[in-house]
Amino acid sequence: MSKTQTYPSILIIGAGIIGAAMAYRLARAGAAPIVVDAGAGGGEATAAAWAWLNASWGNPPPYARLRKQSLGLWRELGAEIPELPVRFCGSLTYDLSDADLETYALLSTDDYPIQIIGPDAIRAREPNLIDVPARAALCLAEGVAEPLASATILRQRAVALGAEFRPHTRVLGLITKGGAVTGAATDAGDIAAGIVVCCGGIGSPELLAGVGFDLPMTTPEGLLVHTEPLPRALTGLLVAPGMELRQTNTGRFVAGFDFTGSIVGEPGKAAGILVARINATLKLPEPARPALTTLGKRPTPKDGFPVIGFVPGVPELYVATMHSGMTLAAAVGMFGAAEILGEAKEHLLGPYRPDRFAQA
C-alpha cells in the first residue's frame, strides 16, 4: 500500500478495540478515516473485556489459525508501539477434569505449546497460590492486552497519522442513494463517506438492518470485578474453578466467572463472591477490596464466529463484529484495512464473511 495513493473517504463507526485497530492500520497505510463513537471511545464490549489473548480451547482449526495469527500480530504491535500494554504472561488452567486436561494438551503445537505440569512446577510459577492443584495446563503463548488503554493508544496513533476522531457522536442510521451507502446520519449531522466500516458491536444489527441485511446476534452479559491495586502476586492468567483471574500492570486484580460472559442478576453480590474467591485463592499482603464492577454485553453472532467483510450487495459497507474482539483485533485490523483499501481478500477471513447469513 503506497502512501501516495489516493484512497476513498472512510467512516468507521465504533471506537472499541476493533474500530481502533482498523483506524490505526488504515491511517498507517495512508488513508484518513473518520472514527465516530457514541461515547468517549473504547466501546461497551471493550470496556468490559477480561482481555485474554488466546487461540486454543474449543476452537475449530480454521478459527484457531486466525487467532494464532492475531497473537503474532499482537506481538508485532507491541514491538511497534512500545506503550501498548500487551503482555504475553502465559496462562494456567486447572478448572478441567483430568480427561479434559489431557484433551486440552493435545492441542499443543510448536507455535502454541501447552504442557501439563504438576504441583512443584505450579508452585514455582505461582508461589502465592493457597491451594495448589495436582495438575494444570500451562500455555506460555497466551497473554493479555489492557482493553481501554490498548484501544485508546491505537486510536491516538491513528489520529497522529491523519485519522479524525469524533467522540460523543451517535450514529442514527446509514445514508443510501440509489441503493449505495454514501455515509451515515449522526446526532451531530451527516457524514459522507465512500466506504463505511461498521464496528458498532451490539449496535451493528440495527445499522445493517437499514440496508436490508439481517445479522443474527446474541448479547450475553459478562460481569467483572476490578480490585484496588495490590503488590504483584500473580505471574499470569489463572483459569481456576469458579473464577478467571488476572492482575493488571497497575496491580489491580480483574476477575470474572467465565471468559465468555455470565448473566448476573445481582452485580453487587456477584462482585462480593468474586473478591472472596480472590482472597481464598492467593496469599496477599492485605485482603483484596473491590474498586469497580463492569457489566458488559458481548456482541456474539448467532453461530459464535466473527462477521468480517463487505456486506452482500452493498460494496460500500464493511462490517467487523465479533466476540473475542481483543484476541482478534490485531488480525482484523490489519486484514480488514487491506481489504477495504482494495488489496486481495485475506483467506483466513474466508469462513467469516457476512454472506453466510444471507445464504441462510
C-alpha positions as CSV (number, residue, x, y, z in Angstrom):
1,M,0.0,0.0,0.0
2,S,1.6,3.3,-1.1
3,K,1.1,6.4,1.0
4,T,1.0,8.4,-2.3
5,Q,-2.1,6.5,-3.4
6,T,-5.5,8.3,-3.2
7,Y,-8.0,6.4,-1.1
8,P,-11.7,6.8,-0.7
9,S,-13.1,8.6,2.2
10,I,-13.7,6.1,5.0
11,L,-16.0,6.3,8.0
12,I,-15.5,3.9,11.0
13,I,-18.5,3.5,13.3
14,G,-17.3,2.5,16.7
15,A,-14.0,3.1,18.6
16,G,-13.7,-0.1,20.6
17,I,-10.7,-2.3,20.1
18,I,-11.8,-3.4,16.6
19,G,-12.6,0.1,15.3
20,A,-9.4,1.5,16.9
21,A,-7.2,-1.3,15.3
22,M,-8.8,-0.7,11.9
23,A,-8.3,3.0,12.2
24,Y,-4.6,2.6,13.0
25,R,-4.0,0.2,10.1
26,L,-5.9,2.4,7.7
27,A,-4.1,5.6,8.8
28,R,-0.7,3.8,8.7
29,A,-1.4,2.8,5.1
30,G,-2.0,6.5,4.2
31,A,-5.8,6.7,4.4
32,A,-7.5,9.3,6.7
33,P,-10.5,7.6,8.2
34,I,-13.1,9.5,10.3
35,V,-13.9,7.5,13.5
36,V,-17.1,8.2,15.4
37,D,-18.1,6.8,18.8
38,A,-21.3,7.3,20.8
39,G,-19.2,7.7,23.9
40,A,-15.7,8.9,24.8
41,G,-14.1,6.0,22.9
42,G,-13.5,2.4,24.0
43,G,-16.9,0.9,23.3
44,E,-19.1,-1.1,25.6
45,A,-17.7,-4.6,25.0
46,T,-14.1,-3.5,25.1
47,A,-14.6,-1.6,28.3
48,A,-15.9,-4.8,29.9
49,A,-13.5,-7.3,28.4
50,W,-11.3,-9.7,30.5
51,A,-8.8,-9.3,27.7
52,W,-7.5,-12.8,27.4
53,L,-5.4,-13.3,24.2
54,N,-5.7,-16.9,23.3
55,A,-6.3,-19.4,20.5
56,S,-6.8,-22.8,22.0
57,W,-9.7,-24.4,23.8
58,G,-12.7,-25.4,21.8
59,N,-11.7,-23.7,18.5
60,P,-12.0,-25.5,15.2
61,P,-8.7,-25.5,13.2
62,P,-9.5,-22.6,10.8
63,Y,-10.6,-20.4,13.7
64,A,-7.6,-21.4,15.8
65,R,-5.3,-20.4,12.8
66,L,-6.8,-17.0,12.6
67,R,-6.5,-16.5,16.4
68,K,-2.9,-17.7,16.3
69,Q,-2.1,-15.3,13.5
70,S,-3.6,-12.5,15.6
71,L,-1.5,-13.3,18.6
72,G,1.6,-13.0,16.4
73,L,0.4,-9.6,15.1
74,W,-0.3,-8.5,18.7
75,R,3.4,-9.2,19.5
76,E,4.4,-7.2,16.4
77,L,2.1,-4.3,17.5
78,G,3.7,-4.4,21.0
79,A,7.1,-4.1,19.5
80,E,6.0,-1.4,17.1
81,I,4.2,0.7,19.7
82,P,6.2,0.4,23.0
83,E,3.5,2.0,25.1
84,L,0.9,-0.5,24.1
85,P,0.0,-2.6,27.2
86,V,0.4,-6.1,25.8
87,R,1.9,-8.8,27.9
88,F,2.4,-12.4,27.0
89,C,2.4,-13.7,30.5
90,G,1.0,-17.2,29.9
91,S,-2.0,-18.9,31.4
92,L,-2.5,-21.7,34.0
93,T,-5.7,-23.7,33.6
94,Y,-7.0,-26.1,36.2
95,D,-10.8,-25.9,36.0
96,L,-11.0,-29.0,33.9
97,S,-11.2,-32.7,34.7
98,D,-8.1,-34.9,34.2
99,A,-9.6,-36.2,30.9
100,D,-10.3,-32.7,29.6
101,L,-6.8,-31.5,30.6
102,E,-5.4,-34.3,28.5
103,T,-7.6,-33.3,25.6
104,Y,-6.6,-29.7,26.0
105,A,-2.9,-30.7,26.0
106,L,-3.4,-32.5,22.6
107,L,-4.0,-29.0,21.1
108,S,-0.3,-28.2,21.7
109,T,1.7,-27.2,18.6
110,D,5.2,-26.0,18.0
111,D,3.9,-22.4,17.9
112,Y,1.4,-22.9,20.7
113,P,2.9,-25.2,23.3
114,I,0.6,-26.5,26.0
115,Q,2.0,-28.7,28.8
116,I,0.6,-30.5,31.8
117,I,2.5,-29.6,34.9
118,G,2.4,-30.9,38.5
119,P,2.4,-29.3,41.9
120,D,6.0,-28.4,42.1
121,A,6.0,-26.6,38.8
122,I,2.7,-24.9,39.6
123,R,4.1,-23.7,42.9
124,A,7.3,-22.4,41.2
125,R,5.2,-20.5,38.7
126,E,2.6,-19.1,41.0
127,P,4.1,-19.2,44.6
128,N,1.2,-17.3,46.0
129,L,-1.5,-19.9,45.3
130,I,-3.0,-21.1,48.6
131,D,-4.3,-24.5,47.3
132,V,-2.0,-25.9,44.7
133,P,-3.9,-28.2,42.3
134,A,-2.5,-31.7,41.4
135,R,-2.3,-30.8,37.7
136,A,-2.7,-27.8,35.5
137,A,-2.2,-26.9,31.8
138,L,0.4,-24.2,31.2
139,C,0.3,-22.2,27.9
140,L,3.0,-19.6,27.7
141,A,1.8,-18.4,24.3
142,E,-1.2,-16.7,25.8
143,G,-1.4,-13.2,27.3
144,V,-3.4,-10.0,27.8
145,A,-3.9,-6.6,26.3
146,E,-5.3,-4.0,28.6
147,P,-8.6,-3.2,26.8
148,L,-9.3,0.5,27.2
149,A,-5.7,1.5,27.2
150,S,-5.0,-0.5,24.0
151,A,-8.0,0.9,22.2
152,T,-7.1,4.4,23.2
153,I,-3.4,4.2,22.2
154,L,-4.3,2.7,18.8
155,R,-6.8,5.4,18.2
156,Q,-4.4,8.1,19.2
157,R,-1.7,6.7,16.9
158,A,-4.3,6.7,14.1
159,V,-5.1,10.4,14.8
160,A,-1.4,11.2,14.8
161,L,-1.2,9.6,11.3
162,G,-4.1,11.6,9.9
163,A,-7.3,10.0,11.1
164,E,-10.0,12.1,12.8
165,F,-11.8,11.1,15.9
166,R,-15.3,12.4,16.8
167,P,-16.4,11.2,20.2
168,H,-19.9,11.6,21.6
169,T,-21.3,11.2,18.1
170,R,-24.2,8.8,17.9
171,V,-25.0,7.2,14.5
172,L,-28.7,7.3,13.8
173,G,-28.6,5.3,10.6
174,L,-26.8,4.8,7.3
175,I,-27.4,7.1,4.3
176,T,-28.2,5.5,1.0
177,K,-28.6,6.8,-2.5
178,G,-29.6,4.7,-5.5
179,G,-29.0,1.6,-3.4
180,A,-25.5,2.6,-2.4
181,V,-24.3,3.6,1.0
182,T,-23.0,7.1,0.9
183,G,-22.4,7.8,4.6
184,A,-24.1,8.0,8.0
185,A,-26.5,10.3,9.7
186,T,-25.5,11.2,13.2
187,D,-26.8,13.4,16.0
188,A,-24.1,15.9,15.0
189,G,-25.0,16.0,11.3
190,D,-24.5,13.8,8.3
191,I,-21.1,12.4,7.4
192,A,-20.4,11.5,3.8
193,A,-18.1,8.6,3.0
194,G,-17.1,6.4,0.1
195,I,-16.8,3.4,2.4
196,V,-18.5,2.9,5.8
197,V,-16.9,0.4,8.3
198,C,-19.4,-0.9,10.9
199,C,-17.5,-1.8,14.1
200,G,-20.5,-1.0,16.3
201,G,-20.6,-4.2,18.3
202,I,-24.1,-4.9,19.7
203,G,-25.4,-1.9,17.6
204,S,-24.4,-3.4,14.3
205,P,-27.5,-5.4,13.6
206,E,-29.7,-2.3,13.8
207,L,-27.4,-0.4,11.4
208,L,-27.2,-3.3,9.0
209,A,-31.0,-3.7,9.0
210,G,-31.2,-0.3,7.4
211,V,-29.7,-1.7,4.2
212,G,-31.8,-4.9,4.4
213,F,-29.1,-7.2,5.9
214,D,-30.1,-9.4,8.9
215,L,-27.3,-10.1,11.2
216,P,-28.5,-12.5,13.9
217,M,-26.7,-11.8,17.2
218,T,-26.9,-12.7,20.8
219,T,-25.6,-10.3,23.6
220,P,-24.7,-12.4,26.7
221,E,-23.8,-10.3,29.7
222,G,-20.5,-10.6,31.5
223,L,-19.6,-9.3,34.9
224,L,-16.0,-8.4,36.0
225,V,-14.8,-7.1,39.3
226,H,-11.7,-4.9,39.5
227,T,-10.0,-4.6,42.8
228,E,-7.9,-1.8,44.5
229,P,-4.2,-2.1,43.5
230,L,-2.1,-4.6,45.4
231,P,1.6,-5.6,45.0
232,R,2.3,-8.2,42.3
233,A,1.1,-11.6,43.4
234,L,0.2,-13.3,40.2
235,T,2.5,-14.2,37.3
236,G,0.0,-14.9,34.6
237,L,-3.7,-15.6,33.9
238,L,-5.5,-18.1,36.1
239,V,-8.4,-20.2,34.8
240,A,-9.4,-21.7,38.1
241,P,-12.6,-23.5,39.3
242,G,-15.3,-20.9,39.6
243,M,-13.2,-17.9,38.5
244,E,-10.9,-16.4,35.8
245,L,-8.3,-14.1,37.4
246,R,-5.5,-11.8,36.2
247,Q,-3.6,-8.9,37.6
248,T,-3.0,-5.7,35.7
249,N,0.1,-3.7,35.2
250,T,-1.2,-1.3,37.9
251,G,-1.7,-4.1,40.4
252,R,-5.5,-4.4,40.2
253,F,-7.0,-7.9,40.0
254,V,-9.7,-8.5,37.4
255,A,-11.9,-11.5,38.0
256,G,-14.9,-13.0,36.2
257,F,-17.0,-16.1,36.4
258,D,-16.2,-17.2,32.9
259,F,-14.4,-15.7,29.9
260,T,-17.5,-15.9,27.6
261,G,-19.7,-13.9,30.0
262,S,-22.2,-14.7,32.6
263,I,-25.7,-13.3,33.1
264,V,-25.6,-11.8,36.6
265,G,-28.8,-10.5,38.2
266,E,-27.2,-9.1,41.3
267,P,-23.9,-7.4,40.4
268,G,-23.0,-6.3,43.9
269,K,-23.5,-9.8,45.3
270,A,-21.6,-11.3,42.4
271,A,-18.7,-8.9,42.9
272,G,-18.5,-9.9,46.6
273,I,-18.3,-13.5,45.7
274,L,-15.5,-12.9,43.2
275,V,-13.5,-10.8,45.7
276,A,-13.9,-13.5,48.3
277,R,-12.6,-16.1,45.8
278,I,-9.6,-13.9,45.1
279,N,-8.8,-13.8,48.8
280,A,-9.3,-17.5,49.1
281,T,-7.0,-18.3,46.1
282,L,-4.0,-16.1,46.7
283,K,-1.7,-15.2,49.7
284,L,-1.9,-11.4,49.7
285,P,-0.3,-8.8,51.9
286,E,-3.7,-7.5,52.6
287,P,-7.2,-8.6,51.5
288,A,-8.3,-7.6,48.0
289,R,-11.1,-5.0,48.0
290,P,-13.5,-4.2,45.1
291,A,-13.0,-0.9,43.4
292,L,-15.1,-1.2,40.2
293,T,-17.6,-3.6,38.7
294,T,-18.3,-3.8,35.0
295,L,-21.3,-5.5,33.3
296,G,-21.0,-5.6,29.6
297,K,-22.7,-7.2,26.7
298,R,-20.7,-9.3,24.3
299,P,-21.5,-8.9,20.6
300,T,-21.8,-12.6,19.6
301,P,-23.0,-13.5,16.1
302,K,-25.6,-16.4,16.3
303,D,-23.2,-19.1,15.1
304,G,-20.5,-17.9,17.6
305,F,-18.0,-16.8,14.9
306,P,-16.9,-13.4,13.7
307,V,-18.6,-11.5,10.9
308,I,-16.0,-9.7,8.8
309,G,-16.2,-8.4,5.3
310,F,-18.2,-6.4,2.8
311,V,-22.0,-6.8,3.1
312,P,-23.5,-8.7,0.2
313,G,-24.9,-6.4,-2.4
314,V,-23.5,-3.3,-0.6
315,P,-19.9,-2.9,-1.7
316,E,-19.5,0.4,0.2
317,L,-20.3,-1.2,3.6
318,Y,-17.7,-3.3,5.5
319,V,-18.7,-5.0,8.8
320,A,-16.4,-6.3,11.6
321,T,-18.2,-7.6,14.7
322,M,-17.4,-10.5,17.0
323,H,-16.9,-11.8,20.4
324,S,-13.2,-12.3,21.2
325,G,-12.5,-8.9,19.8
326,M,-9.5,-8.4,22.0
327,T,-7.8,-11.6,20.6
328,L,-8.8,-10.9,17.0
329,A,-8.3,-7.1,16.8
330,A,-4.7,-7.3,15.6
331,A,-5.5,-9.6,12.7
332,V,-8.9,-8.0,11.9
333,G,-7.3,-4.5,11.9
334,M,-4.6,-5.5,9.5
335,F,-6.5,-7.8,7.2
336,G,-9.7,-5.7,7.2
337,A,-7.8,-2.5,6.4
338,A,-6.0,-4.2,3.5
339,E,-9.4,-5.4,2.1
340,I,-11.0,-2.0,2.5
341,L,-8.1,-0.4,0.6
342,G,-8.5,-2.8,-2.3
343,E,-5.9,-5.4,-1.7
344,A,-6.6,-9.1,-2.2
345,K,-9.0,-10.8,0.2
346,E,-7.4,-12.5,3.2
347,H,-8.1,-16.3,3.0
348,L,-8.0,-16.6,6.8
349,L,-11.2,-14.4,6.9
350,G,-12.9,-16.6,4.3
351,P,-15.2,-18.6,6.7
352,Y,-16.4,-15.4,8.5
353,R,-17.9,-13.4,5.7
354,P,-21.4,-11.8,6.1
355,D,-22.8,-13.7,3.1
356,R,-23.1,-16.9,5.2
357,F,-26.1,-15.3,6.8
358,A,-27.5,-14.0,3.5
359,Q,-27.3,-17.6,2.1
360,A,-29.0,-19.0,5.2
